[in-house]
Amino acid sequence: MKYFFKLNGLSILYALMIFIPLELMINVYRISRITNWNIGTVNMLTGITIIVEFIVGTILLFFLTKKWMKGRKSSFGTAILWIPYFVLFVYILASLFPVTYEGDVPSSATGLLAIGALIAFPFYVLIVNSMGITSKRNK
């Protein structure tokens, strides 16, 4: 049962790993309007946040996979299990903070970037999992 919770915990972390950057990208106009910052400033801070989150998140997930999964092949299930959590996070955020101002609607190019990121993300999860379960400590 502990393994089940660890597997779902990793899946939640993977879902947050893609959810936070996508929401920052999608809500640039809203962040700019609420904080009264320039769009360029918001884009720069969003980019820095995404890079830092990607690096720190990858390191954290690598070590958690190595520690919690201990070489189990079933850890590759996180490549699919993050999807329901991601959908849940998006639904909760959209329910709590609906777009009420028409100027906050993101451009269509942002949607294309989000689709590309969501297509590539399972491969990223598989790479991190394979590195985590095949590291030297587990052999």
C-alpha positions in Angstrom: 0.0 0.0 0.0 2.9 2.3 0.7 4.2 1.8 -2.8 0.8 2.8 -4.2 0.9 6.1 -2.3 4.5 6.7 -3.4 3.6 6.0 -7.1 0.7 8.4 -6.9 2.8 11.0 -5.1 5.3 10.9 -7.9 2.5 11.2 -10.4 1.2 14.3 -8.6 4.6 15.8 -8.7 4.9 15.1 -12.4 1.5 16.7 -13.0 2.6 19.7 -11.1 5.8 19.8 -13.1 3.8 20.4 -16.3 0.9 22.2 -14.8 2.8 25.2 -13.3 4.7 26.1 -16.5 1.6 25.8 -18.6 -0.5 27.9 -16.3 2.2 30.5 -16.1 2.4 30.7 -19.9 -1.3 30.8 -20.4 -2.0 33.4 -17.7 0.7 36.0 -18.7 -1.9 38.6 -19.5 -3.8 38.0 -16.3 -0.6 38.2 -14.2 0.4 41.4 -16.0 -3.1 43.0 -15.4 -3.3 42.0 -11.7 0.3 43.0 -10.8 0.5 46.0 -13.1 3.8 44.7 -14.4 4.9 45.1 -18.0 4.3 42.1 -20.3 8.0 41.8 -20.9 8.7 41.6 -17.2 6.1 39.0 -16.7 7.4 36.9 -19.7 11.0 37.2 -18.3 9.9 36.1 -14.8 7.8 33.3 -16.2 10.7 32.0 -18.3 13.1 32.1 -15.4 10.5 30.4 -13.2 9.9 27.7 -15.8 13.7 27.0 -16.2 14.3 26.9 -12.4 11.2 24.6 -11.9 12.4 22.3 -14.6 15.9 21.9 -13.3 14.9 21.6 -9.6 11.9 19.4 -10.4 14.0 17.0 -12.5 16.6 16.6 -9.8 13.9 16.1 -7.2 12.0 13.6 -9.2 15.2 11.7 -10.2 16.1 11.3 -6.5 12.6 10.4 -5.4 12.3 7.8 -8.2 15.6 6.4 -7.2 14.7 6.3 -3.5 11.0 5.3 -3.6 10.8 3.0 -6.7 14.0 1.0 -6.0 14.3 -0.3 -9.6 10.7 -1.4 -10.0 9.5 -1.4 -13.6 6.0 -0.4 -12.5 7.3 3.1 -11.8 6.9 3.6 -15.6 3.2 3.8 -14.8 3.8 7.4 -13.9 4.1 8.2 -17.6 0.3 7.8 -17.7 -0.8 8.4 -14.1 0.1 12.1 -14.2 -2.7 12.8 -16.7 -5.7 12.5 -14.3 -3.9 14.7 -11.7 -3.1 17.2 -14.4 -6.7 17.3 -15.6 -7.9 17.7 -12.0 -5.5 20.6 -11.3 -6.6 22.3 -14.5 -10.3 21.8 -13.6 -9.8 23.1 -10.1 -7.9 26.2 -11.3 -10.5 26.9 -14.0 -13.3 26.5 -11.5 -11.8 28.8 -8.9 -10.4 31.4 -11.3 -12.5 31.6 -14.4 -11.6 34.0 -17.2 -14.0 36.9 -16.7 -12.0 39.6 -18.5 -11.8 39.1 -22.3 -8.2 40.6 -22.4 -6.9 37.6 -20.3 -7.6 35.1 -23.1 -4.3 33.7 -24.3 -3.3 33.7 -28.0 -3.7 30.6 -30.1 0.1 30.2 -30.4 0.1 29.6 -26.6 -2.3 26.7 -27.1 -0.1 25.2 -29.7 2.9 25.4 -27.4 0.8 23.8 -24.6 -0.2 20.9 -27.0 3.4 20.4 -27.9 4.5 20.3 -24.3 1.8 17.9 -23.4 2.8 15.6 -26.2 6.5 15.6 -25.3 6.0 15.4 -21.5 5.4 11.6 -21.3 8.7 11.0 -23.0 10.4 13.3 -20.4 8.7 11.2 -17.6 10.0 8.0 -19.2 13.5 9.4 -19.4 13.6 10.5 -15.8 12.1 7.2 -14.6 14.6 5.1 -16.6 17.5 7.2 -15.3 16.1 6.8 -11.7 15.6 3.1 -11.7 18.9 2.2 -13.5 21.2 4.4 -11.4 24.1 2.7 -9.7 22.7 2.7 -6.2 19.8 0.4 -7.2 22.1 -2.3 -8.8 
